[in-house]
């Protein structure tokens, strides 16, 4: 049974809220230390953390709205707002990365004292905190199938890479200021490029969901398996699914005995819908279309995706 009694949106919101608090604290410390030590790469990392607060807030609001039940104007629920929140996070990343890269390049050629040890300390702390938050968000996001939470986890992963780039730049600058003073600024530029690339990836993945891209073959196969175990189902034909929020809406064609009454076929379809929703927690709802089993001369291969269910063993006389 692939079910869970936990409210996935509530779990996701708790994780995002913890991430917002961590991002706000890191952003404040990093920007202050970066300004005091005149480190462009550290300030750039702090600005990236500040952008994370905005991005995570968008995810949090998206989860609040997505949790609303279906209504007359939104019969499929409000789950798509979660995908839109993911898209916005990607846009924030791209815009923030571009600003950081541009600002860092403008600072190349400036002369100032090299960053102190406090810059190294705050960057190491940021790497550790971001590593923990990224791992938690990836685990929870994939478990509840939240694209926005996974996007937020990628955002944290970018922060780790950004902090490492900034740490390398600060280290080179402190090692030999006369030769590597500009490394600090180029480190800030590298941070921006990493952020832009990750933002483009997030935009691509959210766009695929908005285009109703089918899930993996294994997930569709599980739907078929559950349906074909229902008594009276002789096979399955077309099977489609599209993601809305944290779950999927499924359209499924089943084959039944052509001699059955409409009421009997409807009852089988209802049992298929109930079984799929109870066994597969990631399925929000199922629309079941009933059609007669093709004649023996037509063969099971007619129609895309058609598959016959296993025939029950015959009984002896």
C-alpha positions as CSV (number, residue, x, y, z in Angstrom):
1,X,0.0,0.0,0.0
2,X,1.4,3.3,-1.1
3,X,-0.6,5.5,1.3
4,X,0.1,7.9,4.1
5,X,-2.0,9.6,6.8
6,X,0.2,12.7,6.9
7,X,-1.0,15.9,5.3
8,X,1.8,16.4,2.7
9,X,1.1,20.1,2.4
10,X,1.4,20.6,6.2
11,X,4.7,18.7,6.2
12,X,6.0,20.7,3.3
13,X,5.1,24.0,4.9
14,X,6.9,23.2,8.1
15,X,10.1,22.4,6.2
16,X,9.8,25.6,4.1
17,X,9.2,27.7,7.2
18,X,12.3,26.3,8.8
19,X,14.2,27.1,5.6
20,X,13.0,30.7,5.6
21,X,14.2,31.3,9.1
22,X,17.6,29.7,8.3
23,X,17.9,31.8,5.1
24,X,17.0,35.0,6.9
25,X,19.6,34.5,9.6
26,X,22.3,33.5,7.1
27,X,21.6,36.4,4.8
28,X,21.8,38.9,7.6
29,X,25.1,37.5,9.0
30,X,26.7,37.0,5.5
31,X,25.9,40.5,4.2
32,X,27.0,42.2,7.4
33,X,30.3,40.3,7.4
34,X,30.8,40.8,3.7
35,X,30.3,44.6,4.0
36,X,32.7,44.8,7.0
37,X,35.4,42.8,5.3
38,X,34.7,44.4,1.9
39,X,34.4,41.0,0.2
40,X,32.3,41.1,-3.0
41,X,31.9,37.3,-3.1
42,X,30.7,37.1,0.5
43,X,28.2,39.9,-0.1
44,X,27.1,38.2,-3.3
45,X,26.5,35.0,-1.3
46,X,24.5,36.9,1.3
47,X,22.3,38.5,-1.4
48,X,21.7,35.0,-2.8
49,X,20.6,33.9,0.7
50,X,18.3,37.0,0.8
51,X,16.8,35.9,-2.5
52,X,16.2,32.5,-0.9
53,X,13.9,34.1,1.6
54,X,11.8,35.5,-1.2
55,X,11.8,32.2,-3.1
56,X,10.9,30.1,-0.1
57,X,8.1,32.6,0.8
58,X,6.7,32.1,-2.7
59,X,6.8,28.3,-2.2
60,X,5.1,28.6,1.3
61,X,2.3,30.7,-0.1
62,X,1.9,28.3,-3.1
63,X,1.5,25.4,-0.7
64,X,-1.1,27.3,1.3
65,X,-3.2,28.0,-1.8
66,X,-2.7,24.5,-3.3
67,X,-4.1,22.9,-0.2
68,X,-7.5,24.4,-0.8
69,X,-10.2,21.8,-1.8
70,X,-11.7,21.8,-5.3
71,X,-14.6,24.2,-5.9
72,X,-16.9,25.1,-8.8
73,X,-14.3,27.1,-10.7
74,X,-11.4,24.7,-9.9
75,X,-12.8,21.2,-10.1
76,X,-9.3,19.7,-10.3
77,X,-8.3,21.6,-7.1
78,X,-5.7,24.4,-6.7
79,X,-2.6,22.3,-7.0
80,X,-1.3,24.0,-10.1
81,X,-0.4,27.0,-8.0
82,X,2.3,24.9,-6.5
83,X,3.8,24.4,-10.0
84,X,3.5,28.1,-10.7
85,X,5.3,28.8,-7.4
86,X,8.1,26.5,-8.7
87,X,8.3,28.6,-11.9
88,X,8.5,31.8,-10.0
89,X,11.4,30.4,-7.9
90,X,13.2,29.7,-11.1
91,X,12.6,33.2,-12.3
92,X,13.9,34.6,-9.0
93,X,17.0,32.5,-9.3
94,X,17.8,33.7,-12.8
95,X,17.2,37.3,-12.0
96,X,19.2,37.2,-8.8
97,X,22.1,35.4,-10.5
98,X,22.2,38.0,-13.2
99,X,22.3,40.8,-10.7
100,X,25.0,39.2,-8.7
101,X,27.2,38.5,-11.7
102,X,26.9,42.0,-13.0
103,X,27.6,43.6,-9.7
104,X,30.6,41.4,-9.1
105,X,32.1,42.3,-12.5
106,X,31.7,46.0,-11.9
107,X,33.8,45.7,-8.7
108,X,36.8,44.2,-10.6
109,X,39.8,46.5,-10.4
110,X,38.8,48.1,-7.0
111,X,41.6,48.2,-4.4
112,X,40.8,47.3,-0.8
113,X,42.1,45.3,2.1
114,X,41.7,41.5,1.7
115,X,38.8,39.9,3.6
116,X,39.5,38.7,7.1
117,X,39.0,35.4,8.8
118,X,35.4,36.3,9.8
119,X,34.5,35.9,6.1
120,X,35.8,32.4,6.1
121,X,33.9,31.5,9.3
122,X,30.6,32.7,8.1
123,X,31.0,30.9,4.7
124,X,31.8,27.6,6.4
125,X,28.8,28.0,8.7
126,X,26.6,28.7,5.7
127,X,27.9,25.6,3.9
128,X,27.0,23.4,6.9
129,X,23.5,24.9,7.4
130,X,22.7,24.8,3.8
131,X,23.8,21.2,3.4
132,X,21.5,20.1,6.2
133,X,18.5,22.1,4.8
134,X,19.1,20.9,1.3
135,X,19.1,17.2,2.4
136,X,15.9,17.6,4.4
137,X,14.1,19.4,1.5
138,X,15.2,16.9,-1.1
139,X,14.0,14.0,1.1
140,X,10.7,15.5,2.0
141,X,10.0,17.1,-1.4
142,X,10.5,13.8,-3.2
143,X,8.5,11.9,-0.7
144,X,5.5,14.2,-1.0
145,X,6.1,14.8,-4.7
146,X,6.4,18.6,-4.3
147,X,8.2,20.2,-7.3
148,X,8.3,23.5,-5.5
149,X,10.0,22.0,-2.4
150,X,12.5,20.1,-4.6
151,X,13.2,23.4,-6.4
152,X,13.8,25.0,-3.1
153,X,16.2,22.2,-2.3
154,X,18.1,22.8,-5.5
155,X,18.2,26.5,-4.5
156,X,19.9,25.4,-1.2
157,X,22.3,23.2,-3.2
158,X,23.2,26.2,-5.4
159,X,23.9,28.2,-2.2
160,X,26.4,25.5,-1.1
161,X,28.2,25.8,-4.4
162,X,28.0,29.6,-4.2
163,X,29.5,29.5,-0.7
164,X,32.3,27.2,-1.8
165,X,33.1,29.4,-4.8
166,X,33.1,32.5,-2.4
167,X,35.3,30.6,0.1
168,X,37.8,29.7,-2.6
169,X,37.9,33.3,-3.8
170,X,38.3,34.6,-0.3
171,X,41.1,32.1,0.4
172,X,43.0,33.1,-2.7
173,X,42.7,36.8,-1.9
174,X,43.8,36.3,1.7
175,X,46.7,34.1,0.6
176,X,48.3,36.6,-1.8
177,X,46.4,39.9,-2.0
178,X,48.8,41.4,-4.5
179,X,48.1,38.6,-7.1
180,X,44.6,37.4,-6.2
181,X,42.7,40.5,-5.0
182,X,40.4,40.3,-8.1
183,X,39.7,36.6,-7.4
184,X,37.2,37.7,-4.8
185,X,35.2,39.6,-7.4
186,X,35.4,36.8,-10.0
187,X,34.2,34.5,-7.3
188,X,31.1,36.6,-6.9
189,X,30.6,36.4,-10.7
190,X,30.9,32.6,-10.6
191,X,28.3,32.5,-7.8
192,X,25.9,34.4,-10.1
193,X,26.5,32.0,-13.1
194,X,25.7,29.0,-10.9
195,X,22.5,30.6,-9.7
196,X,21.4,31.4,-13.3
197,X,22.0,27.8,-14.5
198,X,20.0,26.3,-11.6
199,X,17.2,28.8,-12.2
200,X,16.9,27.7,-15.8
201,X,16.7,24.1,-14.7
202,X,13.9,24.8,-12.3
203,X,12.0,26.8,-15.0
204,X,12.3,23.9,-17.4
205,X,11.0,21.3,-14.9
206,X,8.1,23.4,-13.9
207,X,7.2,24.2,-17.5
208,X,7.1,20.5,-18.3
209,X,4.5,20.0,-15.5
210,X,2.4,23.0,-16.8
211,X,2.4,21.2,-20.2
212,X,0.9,18.1,-18.7
213,X,3.9,15.9,-19.3
214,X,3.2,12.3,-18.5
215,X,4.9,10.7,-15.4
216,X,7.4,7.9,-15.6
217,X,6.3,4.5,-17.1
218,X,6.6,2.8,-13.7
219,X,3.9,5.0,-12.3
220,X,1.5,4.4,-15.2
221,X,2.2,0.6,-14.9
222,X,1.2,0.7,-11.2
223,X,-2.1,2.2,-12.1
224,X,-2.7,-0.6,-14.7
225,X,-1.7,-3.3,-12.2
226,X,-4.2,-2.0,-9.5
227,X,-7.0,-1.7,-12.0
228,X,-6.5,-5.2,-13.5
229,X,-6.8,-6.8,-10.1
230,X,-10.4,-5.6,-9.8
231,X,-12.9,-8.4,-10.5
232,X,-14.6,-7.9,-13.9
233,X,-11.7,-6.0,-15.5
234,X,-10.5,-7.9,-18.5
235,X,-7.8,-5.5,-19.6
236,X,-6.8,-1.9,-19.7
237,X,-6.4,0.3,-22.8
238,X,-5.4,4.0,-22.7
239,X,-3.9,5.4,-19.5
240,X,-3.0,9.1,-19.1
241,X,-1.9,11.1,-16.0
242,X,-1.1,14.8,-15.4
243,X,0.3,16.3,-12.2
244,X,-1.7,18.9,-10.3
245,X,0.0,20.0,-7.1
246,X,1.4,17.1,-5.1
247,X,-0.7,14.4,-6.9
248,X,-1.9,13.1,-10.3
249,X,-5.2,13.0,-12.0
250,X,-5.5,9.8,-14.0
251,X,-7.7,9.0,-17.1
252,X,-8.0,5.2,-17.6
253,X,-9.9,3.1,-20.1
254,X,-10.8,-0.4,-18.9
255,X,-12.3,-3.3,-20.8
256,X,-15.2,-5.4,-19.5
257,X,-17.5,-8.2,-20.7
258,X,-19.6,-6.7,-23.5
259,X,-22.7,-8.5,-22.3
260,X,-22.7,-6.6,-19.0
261,X,-25.4,-4.0,-18.2
262,X,-24.5,-0.4,-18.0
263,X,-25.1,-0.5,-14.2
264,X,-22.7,-3.5,-13.9
265,X,-20.0,-1.8,-15.9
266,X,-20.5,1.4,-13.9
267,X,-20.1,-0.6,-10.6
268,X,-16.8,-2.1,-11.9
269,X,-15.5,1.3,-12.9
270,X,-16.4,2.7,-9.4
271,X,-14.4,-0.2,-7.8
272,X,-11.4,0.6,-10.0
273,X,-11.5,4.2,-9.0
274,X,-11.7,3.3,-5.3
275,X,-8.9,0.8,-5.5
276,X,-6.5,3.1,-7.3
277,X,-7.1,6.0,-4.9
278,X,-6.8,3.8,-1.8
279,X,-3.6,2.0,-2.9
280,X,-1.8,4.8,-4.7
281,X,-1.5,7.8,-2.4
282,X,-0.1,10.0,-5.2
283,X,-3.3,9.6,-7.3
284,X,-5.8,12.4,-6.5
285,X,-8.6,11.2,-8.6
286,X,-9.4,8.8,-11.5
287,X,-11.7,9.2,-14.5
288,X,-12.6,5.6,-15.6
289,X,-13.9,5.0,-19.1
290,X,-15.6,1.6,-19.7
291,X,-15.4,-0.1,-23.1
292,X,-16.3,-3.7,-24.2
293,X,-13.5,-6.2,-24.6
294,X,-12.6,-6.6,-28.3
295,X,-13.7,-9.8,-30.0
296,X,-11.3,-12.7,-30.2
297,X,-10.8,-12.1,-33.9
298,X,-9.8,-8.5,-33.4
299,X,-6.9,-9.5,-31.1
300,X,-5.6,-7.7,-28.0
301,X,-3.2,-5.5,-30.0
302,X,-5.9,-3.1,-31.3
303,X,-5.7,0.3,-29.8
304,X,-2.7,2.1,-28.3
305,X,-1.6,0.9,-24.9
306,X,-4.1,-2.0,-24.7
307,X,-3.2,-4.7,-22.3
308,X,-5.2,-7.7,-21.2
309,X,-5.6,-8.7,-17.6
310,X,-4.6,-12.2,-16.5
311,X,-7.4,-14.6,-17.0
312,X,-8.6,-16.4,-13.8
313,X,-7.9,-20.1,-13.5
314,X,-10.7,-22.2,-14.8
315,X,-12.6,-24.4,-12.3
316,X,-13.0,-28.1,-12.7
317,X,-16.4,-29.6,-13.4
